[in-house]
Amino acid sequence: MLDLIIRSDRVVTPLGPGNWDIGVQDGKIAALAMPGTLKAGDAVRVIDATGKIVIPGGLDPHLHCKWQNPGTQIYSAGPDHISRAALFGGTTTIIDFAIWKQGETMRQTIENREVDWTNQCHCDYAYHVLLNGKIPLEILGELPEVVQAGYPSIKIYTTDGLPRRSDWKVDYGDIWEILQILAREGGIACIHAEDNDIVMHMYRKLGREGRTGFENMPEVHNTLSEDLSFRRIIRLAENVEAAALYMMHTSARTGVEAIAESRRKGFPIYGETLHHYALLTSEAYKRPNGQIYHTYPSLKGEDDRAALWEGMIKTGAISAIATDGICTPLAPKIKENKIDNTLGGHNGVEPRLSVMYNEIVAKRGESLLRFVNLTSANAARIFGLYPRKGAIAVGSDADIVVLDPAANRKIRVEDLHESDYSPWEGYEVSAWPEMTILRGKVMVEGKKFHGVLTDGKQLKRKIADAILSGPAS
């Protein structure tokens, strides 16, 4: 007896949409059959999703739960809160960060993070390991064990980002060593790339000129900084055999072009952007409470926004769409308004799938498969979760979303589950998830939430050789 049968004439499999019956047993997809093959009497429950779009659960590869904003005592919401919102929006897997601190071993870093997450998350989750500052030799020596233990993605900053933070960027010599270790062990480097000299120079320059309002952020975290930093880190990786890069929150044409050039040469490099970079420009900073649109690096211009779409649709330079979510209430988000103190990050994990469906499929006429790849499958491939995640296929986890393509609505903060504000307030979408299933369990059905905090499971990962040997996604 199957646990579930889901029927739809638009089930998006790795080969594209089709008319399928999905059989679910013990949390896995046990059967993918022609319509009518699976009989109602063969399952505990049958879900008729005819006329709806059935997709694999979304995967957000870049979130910060319980993240302390630099120089403040403000922490973002925890995994208990964010995972609930994620499931309401059709995202079933999230990847956060285990942040190494000076004096810790790598084992301690991971164990400390597990205190925040174990039995505290409704959906499935994984960690990138984040290194910062000067990296001791003993930590470099522990990295092989970290990768082999199922944490193969290592986050690195090339900038301190803010004047008040002086111990965050990793020196290029240490990055060079890290890339060599990851290349040998089958890992991938996740890079926050900005040119620290340019960024800090612009903080000082704008300070001298009295132009310290946050609306000037694009001059500090600028396109030249992205150009220099992307090309420097890419060139470094190109000189380390089998070194793979994942360029986080790409925001400018210069970054997109640097990624595309390296991919054309056959190097394993992957670009990520954020859905607000894809839809907004720095003009949004001029709106009331314009801080709600800001994260680091800053929003850029219209040409940069257009380049991100070229990277997603034409060249493949952008493989995944994330949120870089840092969910805080409105009051601290808008309290500060200067280039050197505005809080980074904002909420967005819940509307991500619907916003991107609207932009990719409804507005641009791109395929459902491209939409699924950008919001789920590609990130699963890159980070060693595919086909367990990101696919409707026999043997995959039964992470399934029923998307209603006729659920036209304006996004309203009172309908969401993240914070008391949303940067997507008033945005019109043409589709919304009406059901989210995690490993065969119906977690969200309409407005009803059925999850418990023990539902979420930590995922250990191993990156496929195809991802590490060339630009595969």
C-alpha positions in Angstrom: 0.0 0.0 0.0 1.4 3.4 -1.0 1.2 6.3 1.4 0.3 8.8 -1.3 -0.6 9.0 -5.0 -0.4 12.4 -6.6 -1.9 12.9 -10.1 -1.2 15.8 -12.4 -1.0 16.6 -16.1 2.0 18.8 -15.4 4.5 17.0 -13.3 8.0 18.5 -13.8 10.5 15.7 -14.0 14.2 16.0 -14.9 13.1 15.5 -18.5 10.4 18.2 -18.4 6.7 18.4 -17.7 4.4 15.4 -18.4 1.2 13.7 -17.3 2.2 11.3 -14.5 1.0 9.6 -11.4 3.5 9.8 -8.5 3.5 7.0 -5.9 5.0 7.8 -2.5 6.1 5.2 0.0 8.2 5.7 3.2 9.2 9.2 2.3 10.5 8.3 -1.2 9.1 8.5 -4.7 8.4 4.8 -5.3 6.7 5.0 -8.7 6.3 7.4 -11.6 3.6 5.9 -13.7 1.4 6.6 -16.7 -2.0 8.2 -15.8 -4.4 5.8 -14.2 -1.7 3.1 -13.7 -1.8 3.6 -9.9 -5.2 2.9 -8.5 -6.9 4.8 -5.8 -7.2 1.7 -3.7 -3.4 1.3 -3.8 -2.8 4.3 -1.5 -3.8 5.7 1.9 -4.5 9.1 0.2 -4.9 10.3 -3.4 -4.2 13.9 -4.3 -5.7 15.1 -7.6 -3.6 18.0 -8.8 -4.9 18.0 -12.4 -4.6 21.5 -13.8 -1.9 22.3 -11.2 1.9 22.2 -11.6 3.7 19.6 -9.6 7.4 20.4 -8.9 10.2 19.2 -6.7 10.5 21.1 -3.4 12.5 24.3 -3.6 16.1 24.5 -2.4 17.4 27.7 -1.0 21.2 27.3 -0.9 22.0 30.5 1.0 20.3 31.5 4.3 21.5 32.9 7.6 19.4 31.8 10.6 20.4 33.0 14.1 22.9 35.3 12.4 24.4 38.1 14.4 24.6 41.3 12.3 28.1 42.8 12.5 28.7 45.1 15.4 25.2 44.7 16.9 23.3 42.4 19.2 20.7 41.8 16.5 20.2 38.2 15.5 18.1 37.0 12.6 15.2 34.6 13.2 16.0 31.0 14.0 15.5 27.8 11.9 12.3 27.0 13.7 10.7 30.3 12.3 12.4 30.4 8.9 11.8 26.7 8.0 8.0 27.2 8.6 7.9 30.1 6.2 10.0 28.2 3.7 7.5 25.4 3.6 4.6 27.7 3.2 6.4 29.1 0.1 7.3 25.6 -1.3 10.9 25.4 -0.2 11.7 22.1 1.5 15.5 22.3 1.9 17.7 25.1 3.1 21.4 25.5 3.4 22.8 27.7 6.2 26.3 28.1 7.7 28.3 26.7 10.5 30.6 29.7 11.3 34.1 28.9 12.6 35.4 31.1 15.4 39.0 31.7 16.3 40.1 29.1 18.9 37.6 26.5 17.8 38.3 23.2 16.1 36.3 22.4 13.1 34.5 19.7 15.1 33.5 22.3 17.7 32.2 24.6 15.0 29.9 22.0 13.6 28.8 20.7 17.0 28.0 24.3 18.2 25.9 24.9 15.1 24.0 21.6 15.6 22.8 23.0 19.0 20.9 25.7 17.0 19.4 23.3 14.5 18.9 19.8 15.9 15.1 19.4 16.5 14.7 23.1 15.7 13.8 22.9 12.0 10.6 21.9 10.2 12.3 21.3 6.8 15.5 19.5 5.7 18.8 21.4 6.0 22.5 21.4 5.5 25.5 23.6 6.4 28.2 25.3 4.5 31.2 25.9 6.8 32.2 29.5 7.0 35.9 30.4 7.5 37.0 34.0 8.4 40.0 36.0 9.2 43.5 34.5 9.6 43.3 30.7 9.2 45.6 28.7 11.5 47.6 25.8 10.0 45.8 23.4 12.2 42.4 24.4 10.8 43.7 23.9 7.2 44.8 20.4 8.4 41.2 19.7 9.6 39.5 20.6 6.4 39.9 17.2 4.7 38.0 15.6 7.5 35.3 18.2 7.3 34.8 17.6 3.6 34.7 13.8 4.0 32.3 14.1 7.0 29.7 15.6 4.6 30.4 19.3 4.7 32.1 19.8 1.3 31.2 23.5 0.7 33.4 26.1 2.4 32.4 29.8 2.5 35.1 32.5 2.2 35.0 36.3 2.2 37.5 38.4 0.3 36.3 41.6 2.2 35.5 42.7 5.7 32.5 44.3 4.1 32.0 47.0 6.8 34.6 49.4 8.4 33.6 48.1 11.9 34.5 44.5 11.0 38.3 44.0 10.6 38.7 40.3 11.0 36.4 38.7 8.4 38.2 38.6 5.1 40.5 35.7 4.3 43.9 36.4 2.8 44.5 35.2 -0.7 47.4 33.1 0.4 45.1 31.2 2.7 42.4 31.0 0.0 45.0 29.5 -2.3 45.8 26.8 0.3 42.1 26.2 0.9 41.4 25.8 -2.8 44.2 23.2 -3.1 42.7 21.2 -0.2 39.2 21.3 -1.5 40.4 20.3 -5.0 42.1 17.2 -3.5 39.1 16.3 -1.3 36.2 16.9 -3.6 34.9 20.2 -2.1 33.8 23.5 -3.5 34.6 27.1 -2.3 31.6 29.4 -1.8 32.9 32.9 -2.3 31.6 36.3 -1.1 33.8 38.3 -3.5 34.3 42.0 -3.2 37.5 44.0 -3.5 38.3 45.0 0.1 40.6 47.9 -0.9 38.0 49.5 -3.2 35.2 49.0 -0.7 37.1 50.5 2.2 38.4 53.3 0.1 34.9 54.2 -0.9 33.6 54.2 2.7 36.4 56.8 3.5 35.8 58.8 0.3 32.0 59.1 0.8 32.6 59.9 4.4 34.9 62.8 3.5 32.3 64.1 1.0 29.5 63.9 3.5 27.5 61.4 1.3 26.9 58.8 4.0 23.3 58.0 3.3 22.6 54.3 2.6 21.2 55.2 -0.8 24.9 55.6 -1.8 25.7 52.0 -1.2 26.1 51.2 -4.9 29.1 53.5 -4.9 30.8 51.6 -2.1 29.9 48.0 -3.1 30.4 48.8 -6.7 30.6 47.1 -10.0 34.4 47.7 -10.2 34.8 45.9 -6.9 32.9 42.9 -8.2 34.9 42.9 -11.4 38.3 43.0 -9.7 37.4 40.5 -6.9 35.6 38.0 -9.2 38.5 37.9 -11.7 41.1 37.6 -9.0 39.5 34.7 -7.2 38.6 33.0 -10.5 42.2 33.4 -11.8 43.5 31.9 -8.5 41.2 28.9 -8.9 42.1 28.4 -12.5 45.6 27.9 -11.4 44.7 25.1 -8.9 43.9 21.9 -10.7 40.2 20.8 -10.1 39.4 23.8 -7.9 35.6 24.5 -8.1 34.0 27.8 -7.2 30.4 28.9 -6.3 30.2 32.7 -6.6 27.5 33.8 -4.1 25.1 36.6 -4.6 26.4 37.8 -8.0 25.0 41.3 -8.4 26.7 43.0 -11.4 27.3 42.5 -15.1 31.0 42.4 -14.3 30.6 39.4 -12.1 28.3 37.6 -14.6 30.8 38.1 -17.4 33.8 36.9 -15.3 31.9 33.7 -14.5 30.8 33.2 -18.1 34.4 33.6 -19.4 35.8 31.0 -17.0 33.0 28.6 -17.8 33.6 28.9 -21.5 37.2 27.8 -20.8 35.8 24.7 -19.1 36.4 25.5 -15.5 34.0 24.3 -12.8 32.5 27.6 -11.7 28.9 28.4 -10.8 27.1 31.7 -10.2 24.3 32.4 -7.7 22.1 35.5 -7.7 19.3 36.6 -5.4 15.8 37.1 -6.5 15.8 40.8 -5.4 18.9 41.5 -7.5 17.0 40.0 -10.5 14.0 42.3 -10.0 15.2 45.5 -8.4 17.8 48.1 -8.9 19.4 50.7 -6.6 16.5 53.0 -7.3 14.6 50.9 -4.7 16.7 52.6 -2.0 14.9 55.8 -2.7 11.5 54.3 -1.8 10.1 54.8 1.7 12.0 52.6 4.2 14.4 51.8 1.3 16.7 49.9 3.7 14.3 46.9 3.4 15.8 46.2 0.0 19.4 46.2 1.0 21.8 43.3 1.5 25.5 43.0 0.9 26.7 43.6 -1.7 24.3 46.4 -2.8 21.7 46.5 -5.5 23.1 47.8 -8.8 21.8 49.4 -12.0 19.4 48.4 -14.7 22.2 47.1 -16.9 23.4 44.8 -14.1 19.9 43.5 -13.5 19.6 42.7 -17.2 22.9 40.9 -17.2 21.7 38.6 -14.4 18.8 37.5 -16.6 21.2 36.9 -19.5 23.2 34.7 -17.1 20.1 32.8 -16.0 18.5 32.4 -19.4 21.2 32.6 -22.1 24.7 31.9 -21.0 24.2 29.6 -17.9 26.6 31.8 -15.9 23.9 32.0 -13.1 23.0 28.5 -11.9 20.9 29.2 -8.8 18.6 31.8 -7.3 18.9 32.1 -3.5 17.8 34.6 -0.9 20.8 35.3 1.3 18.0 35.7 3.8 18.6 37.4 7.2 15.2 37.8 8.7 14.8 40.5 11.3 11.8 42.7 12.3 11.2 46.0 10.5 12.3 48.3 13.4 16.0 47.3 13.5 16.1 47.0 9.7 15.2 50.7 9.2 16.7 52.1 12.4 20.1 52.9 10.8 20.4 54.7 7.5 24.1 55.2 6.8 26.5 53.4 4.4 28.4 52.0 7.3 25.6 50.8 9.6 22.6 49.7 7.6 21.6 46.1 8.4 22.2 43.6 5.7 19.8 40.9 4.6 16.0 40.7 4.5 13.3 38.1 4.4 12.3 36.4 1.2 12.4 32.7 1.5 8.6 32.3 1.4 7.8 34.2 -1.8 10.9 33.2 -3.7 9.4 30.3 -5.7 6.2 32.3 -6.6 8.1 35.4 -7.6 10.5 33.5 -9.8 7.8 31.4 -11.4 6.1 34.7 -12.3 9.3 36.2 -13.7 10.7 33.1 -15.5 7.6 31.3 -16.7 4.6 33.7 -16.7 6.4 36.8 -17.9 9.3 35.5 -20.0 7.8 32.3 -21.3 10.7 30.2 -20.2 10.2 26.5 -19.5 9.0 25.0 -16.3 12.2 22.9 -16.3 14.4 26.0 -16.4 12.3 27.4 -13.4 12.9 24.2 -11.4 16.6 24.1 -12.3 17.1 27.7 -11.1 15.1 27.3 -7.9 15.9 23.8 -6.9 17.7 21.2 -9.1 20.9 23.1 -9.9 21.7 23.9 -6.3 21.0 20.3 -5.4 23.4 19.2 -8.1 26.1 21.7 -7.2 26.1 20.9 -3.4 25.8 17.2 -3.5 22.1 16.6 -2.9 20.9 15.5 -6.3 18.9 13.5 -7.1 17.8 13.0 -3.5 16.6 16.6 -3.6 15.6 18.7 -6.6 14.0 15.9 -8.7 10.8 14.1 -9.1 12.2 10.7 -9.9 12.0 7.2 -8.5 14.2 7.0 -5.5 14.2 10.7 -4.8 12.9 12.1 -1.5 9.2 12.8 -1.9 9.7 16.6 -1.6 6.8 17.7 -3.8 5.0 21.1 -4.3 1.6 21.5 -5.9 1.7 25.0 -7.5 -1.5 26.6 -8.4 -0.9 28.6 -11.7 -4.2 30.5 -11.3 -3.6 31.8 -7.8 -3.3 35.4 -8.9 -2.6 37.6 -5.9 -0.7 40.5 -4.5 1.8 39.6 -1.9 0.8 41.0 1.5 2.9 40.9 4.6 -0.1 39.7 6.6 -0.3 36.6 4.5 3.3 35.7 5.0 5.1 34.0 7.9 8.5 35.6 8.1 8.4 39.1 9.6 6.3 42.2 10.1 7.5 43.6 6.7 8.3 42.2 3.3 10.3 43.8 0.5 7.8 42.0 -1.8 4.7 43.8 -0.4 2.4 44.6 -3.3 4.2 42.5 -5.9 1.7 40.6 -8.1 2.3 36.9 -8.7 0.3 34.5 -10.9 1.0 31.3 -8.9 1.3 30.2 -5.3 1.9 26.8 -3.6 -1.2 25.2 -2.3 0.5 22.2 -0.9 4.0 21.4 0.2 5.1 17.8 1.0 8.4 16.9 2.7 9.5 13.3 2.4 6.0 12.2 1.9 4.4 14.2 4.7 2.0 16.9 3.8 3.5 19.9 5.7 1.3 22.7 4.3 -2.2 22.4 2.8 -3.8 25.7 2.0 -3.4 27.8 5.1 -2.9 24.9 7.4 0.6 23.9 8.7 1.1 20.3 9.8 4.8 20.3 10.6 6.7 19.7 13.8 10.2 20.6 14.7 11.5 17.1 14.5 10.5 16.8 10.9 13.6 18.5 9.6 16.7 16.3 9.0 20.3 17.3 8.5 21.7 16.3 5.2 25.3 15.2 4.8 26.6 15.7 1.3 29.2 14.5 -1.3 29.7 16.5 -4.5 29.5 14.6 -7.7 32.6 14.4 -9.9 30.7 16.0 -12.8 30.2 19.2 -10.9 33.9 19.3 -9.9 35.3 18.5 -13.3 33.6 21.2 -15.4 30.6 23.6 -15.6 27.9 21.0 -15.3 24.9 23.1 -14.1 
